[in-house]
Amino acid sequence: MIREKSRKSIVLIPARLASTRLPGKPLADICGLPMIVQVARRAQEADVGRIVVAVDHPEVFQVVRDAGFEAIMTREDHQSGSDRIFEALMKADPEGEAEIVINVQGDLPTIEPEPIRAALKPLEDAATDIATLTVAITDEHEKTNPNVVKVVGSPLSESRLRALYFTRATAPHGTGPLYHHIGLYAYRRKALETFVSLKPSTLEKRESLEQLRALEAGMRIDVEIVDSVPLGVDTPGDLEKARRILRARS
């Protein structure tokens, strides 16, 4: 099933050079390679489709190309990663051959192949517009941490939810699991086209969560439950942790 999908899928990895907490983040060295190249390698290991890195700076463009990966220059002034990947999609695949667009964030250098593959599974249901990932929260601190986005969803199976809401609050109330959202998405191409055409929505602006725009517009987001949250590199401490993880794998 995955190999059948791979012929119709494209993996887009947005990479912005500017970062307030970790300047030059895409170029940060991790075990001898720039971080963005490590992310592209993780996507390559997942083997789910053509890989294109959407960059906003010539230096990042060059290191991606030098590593043997495809890169597309995009504007510097995009307001969101979704806008950046849509511009890259239009440039990389103007004929519309890719039916599924997988958005792997450019700061996940240690992500395993399986979560990337798992993001495709909800799209096996033709009614699903967008697919994403989550993991059950086990750390009590995360339940009340507004930086940990929670998925409020209706169970479809033991491994899947239909998203009803995303929030920074502790939700839903009552006995039962809470779920930590992982910001890796797989879109049907038409769903991405629709999404980027929409104006920011009321709840999106209130929660500062872009995915709420899709829900408010009536789009369906299904969420695959996975085992762990991949490390997102946002700080020097995260960078050191990523180096340790990849050294241990080598």
C-alpha positions in Angstrom: 0.0 0.0 0.0 2.8 2.4 0.9 4.7 1.8 -2.3 1.5 2.3 -4.4 1.0 5.6 -2.7 4.7 6.6 -3.1 4.2 6.9 -6.9 1.6 9.6 -6.2 3.2 11.4 -3.2 5.6 14.2 -2.7 7.5 14.9 0.6 8.0 18.7 1.1 10.3 19.9 3.8 10.1 23.6 4.6 13.4 25.2 5.8 13.6 28.8 7.0 17.1 30.1 7.7 15.9 32.7 10.2 15.3 31.4 13.8 15.3 33.5 16.9 16.2 30.7 19.3 18.7 28.9 17.1 20.1 31.1 14.4 20.9 29.4 11.1 19.1 26.3 12.3 18.9 24.4 8.9 22.7 24.6 8.6 23.5 23.5 12.2 25.9 20.6 12.2 24.6 17.2 13.3 27.1 14.4 13.1 28.9 16.0 10.1 25.9 17.0 8.1 23.6 20.1 8.1 20.4 19.5 10.0 18.3 20.0 6.9 20.2 17.2 5.1 19.7 14.9 8.1 15.9 15.6 7.8 16.0 14.8 4.1 17.8 11.6 4.8 15.1 10.6 7.3 12.5 11.3 4.7 14.5 9.2 2.2 14.5 6.3 4.7 10.7 6.4 4.9 10.5 5.8 1.1 7.1 7.4 0.6 7.8 9.6 -2.4 9.8 12.2 -4.1 11.6 14.6 -1.7 11.8 18.3 -2.2 13.2 20.8 0.3 11.5 24.2 0.2 14.2 26.8 1.2 14.3 30.6 1.5 18.1 31.2 1.3 20.7 30.4 -1.3 23.1 28.9 1.2 20.5 26.4 2.3 19.6 25.7 -1.3 23.2 24.9 -2.1 23.9 22.5 0.8 20.7 20.6 0.0 21.7 20.3 -3.7 25.3 19.3 -2.7 23.9 16.5 -0.6 22.1 15.1 -3.6 18.5 16.3 -2.7 16.1 18.4 -4.7 15.7 22.0 -3.5 13.2 24.7 -4.5 13.7 28.4 -3.6 10.6 30.0 -2.0 9.8 33.5 -0.9 11.2 34.7 2.5 7.9 36.4 3.6 5.6 33.4 3.9 3.4 33.6 7.0 3.2 29.8 7.5 4.9 26.6 6.5 1.8 25.6 4.6 2.1 28.6 2.3 5.8 27.8 1.8 5.1 24.1 0.8 2.3 25.1 -1.5 4.6 27.5 -3.4 7.2 24.7 -3.6 4.5 22.3 -4.8 3.5 24.6 -7.6 7.1 24.9 -8.7 8.1 21.3 -8.3 5.0 19.7 -9.6 3.1 22.1 -11.8 1.4 19.3 -13.8 -0.3 18.0 -10.6 1.1 14.5 -10.7 1.4 14.2 -6.9 -2.0 13.6 -5.3 -0.7 13.5 -1.8 1.6 16.1 -0.2 3.5 15.1 3.0 4.8 18.0 5.0 7.8 16.9 7.2 9.1 19.8 9.3 12.7 20.8 8.7 13.7 20.5 12.3 13.1 16.8 12.9 16.6 15.3 12.2 16.0 12.2 14.3 12.5 11.2 13.2 12.1 7.5 12.5 10.7 6.3 9.1 7.6 4.8 10.6 5.9 8.0 11.8 6.3 9.5 8.4 4.7 6.4 6.8 2.0 6.5 9.5 0.8 9.9 8.4 -0.4 8.4 5.2 -2.7 5.8 6.8 -5.7 8.0 7.5 -5.8 9.0 3.8 -6.8 5.4 3.0 -10.3 6.7 3.9 -11.5 8.8 1.0 -13.5 11.1 3.3 -10.3 12.3 5.0 -8.9 15.6 3.7 -5.8 16.0 5.9 -3.9 13.5 8.1 -1.6 14.1 11.0 -0.2 12.4 14.1 -0.5 12.3 17.8 0.8 10.4 20.9 -0.9 9.7 24.2 0.4 12.0 26.9 2.2 10.2 29.8 3.9 13.2 31.4 1.6 15.0 33.8 3.3 18.4 33.1 2.5 18.1 29.4 -1.2 18.0 30.2 -1.2 21.6 31.4 1.6 23.0 29.3 0.2 25.4 26.7 3.2 24.7 24.5 2.0 21.1 24.1 -0.9 21.2 21.6 -3.6 18.7 22.4 -5.8 16.9 19.9 -9.5 16.5 20.9 -10.8 13.7 18.8 -13.5 11.0 18.5 -12.0 7.5 18.3 -12.3 5.8 15.0 -10.2 2.8 16.0 -7.5 1.9 18.6 -5.0 3.8 16.5 -7.0 6.6 14.9 -9.0 9.7 15.9 -11.2 12.0 13.9 -10.1 15.5 15.0 -12.8 17.7 16.5 -10.5 20.4 17.9 -6.9 21.3 18.6 -6.0 23.3 21.7 -3.3 24.6 24.0 -5.6 24.1 27.0 -6.0 20.9 29.0 -8.8 19.1 27.1 -11.0 17.2 27.0 -12.2 17.3 30.6 -12.8 14.1 32.5 -11.3 10.6 32.7 -9.4 9.3 29.7 -6.3 9.9 27.7 -5.0 13.3 26.4 -3.2 13.4 23.1 -0.1 15.4 22.2 -0.3 16.6 18.6 2.7 16.1 16.3 2.9 18.6 13.5 3.6 16.3 10.6 0.8 16.4 7.9 -0.3 14.6 4.8 -2.7 16.5 2.6 -4.7 15.5 -0.4 -3.5 17.9 -3.0 -6.9 19.5 -3.4 -7.2 19.9 0.4 -3.9 21.8 0.5 -5.0 24.0 -2.3 -8.3 24.8 -0.5 -6.5 25.3 2.8 -4.0 27.9 1.6 -6.9 29.8 -0.2 -8.7 30.3 3.2 -8.2 33.4 5.4 -6.9 32.8 8.9 -9.9 31.9 11.0 -11.2 33.1 14.4 -10.2 30.1 16.5 -6.9 29.8 14.6 -5.9 33.3 15.6 -7.2 32.8 19.2 -5.2 29.6 19.7 -2.3 30.4 17.3 -3.0 27.0 15.7 -3.1 27.0 11.9 -4.9 23.6 11.6 -8.0 25.1 13.2 -8.5 27.0 10.0 -9.2 23.7 8.2 -11.6 22.5 10.9 -13.5 25.7 10.9 -13.9 25.5 7.1 -15.5 22.0 7.5 -12.5 20.0 6.4 -11.9 16.6 7.9 -8.6 15.9 9.7 -7.9 12.3 10.9 -5.1 11.6 13.3 -3.0 8.5 13.5 -1.8 7.5 17.0 1.9 6.7 17.2 4.3 5.7 20.0 6.5 8.7 20.6 6.9 12.4 19.8 9.9 13.0 17.5 12.5 15.5 18.7 11.9 19.0 17.3 15.2 21.0 17.4 14.4 24.6 18.6 17.2 25.3 21.1 20.9 24.6 21.5 20.0 22.0 24.1 17.7 20.2 21.5 20.6 20.3 19.0 22.9 18.5 21.4 20.3 15.9 22.1 19.8 15.3 18.4 23.5 14.8 18.0 23.6 12.3 20.8 20.6 10.4 19.3 22.2 10.1 15.9 25.6 9.2 17.2 24.0 6.4 19.1 22.3 5.1 15.9 25.5 5.2 13.9 
